[in-house]
Amino acid sequence: MRRSIFFAAAIFAAYAIGPASAEVAPFGCDASAGQTCYFRIYYSPGVARMVQLPGGMKVTVPDVNIGRAHYCGSVGKPPAPKCSQKPINIHYNN
């Protein structure tokens, strides 16, 4: 009886905690008008997405795990595949 209660409690705890929920992250291009910012967002190993923004534009990117996902950014051309990654924060990523 004790084992079944422990087992049920463990299953309930696993479902109650679950994985971290994805949020939206604010991104913006601080470059001047006429220039383009490129952001490569790394959701997890092997899963990335490229976002392009014209100078001065701000957007929110959905389905990002704040603090766990990373990004690289550059102006004028896409960032190199192996770039210096920064963690995505909740405030402003540029």
N, C-alpha and C positions, 0 to 999 in steps of 0.2 A: 504494500500500500504506500509506504513512504517513497519508494522509487518512482511510482507512477505520479505522485504529487510533485516530486522534484522534477521529473521529466516534463510534466505539463507546465510547470513554472518556467523551466528553461525555454521551452518553445514559445510561451507567451512573451517572455523577455526579448527573445530574438525578433519577434514580429513587432513589438512595441517600440524597440529602439530603431531598428531598420537602418538603411543607409542614409547618409546625409542628403537632404533635399537640395535640388538645384535651384539657383536663384538667377536673377538678371544682374549683369555687371555693366556699369557705365564706361563707355569708351569715347574718346574724343581725339580729334586731329588738331593739334595746336599749330600746324604749319600754315603759312600764308595762303591766300586764295590762289588758285591755279596749280597748287601742289597736291599730291595725293599721299595719304598715310596708309601703310599696309601693316596689318596685325596678323600674326599667325598665332592662333589660340590652340593650346595643347590641352585637350580634355583629359586624356589618359595616354599612357604609352601606346604609340601607333595610331592615335586618333587626334587629328588636327583639323583646323578650319582656317581659311584665309578670309579676312574682312578688309575691305578697302573703303576709305573715307576721304572725301574731298576736304581741303583745308577749311578749318573752322566748324566742321560738322561734329555733332555729338549724337550718339545712339546708345541704346542698351542692347546687350547681347544676351539672349535667353539661354537657359539650361547650362549654367556654369556653376561649378562647385567653388564658391569663394574660398580662397586660401589654399585650395588643393590644386586647382587648374593653374596653368602658367601661360605666359604670352611673350612674344618678341614683337618689336615694332621698328619700323624704319620709314623714312620719307623718300619718295621718288622711285623706289624699287622694292620688291618683296624682300623680307629678311632671308638671310641664308638659312638652309635647312638646319645647320648646327649653329645656333645663335645663343646668346646669353639670355636665358629665360628669367622673367620676373613673375612672382606670384600675383594673381589677379586679386585686387582688393575691392571692397564694397563702395569706396568713395569715388575715385576717378582714375582711369587707366589711360595713359597717353604715351 
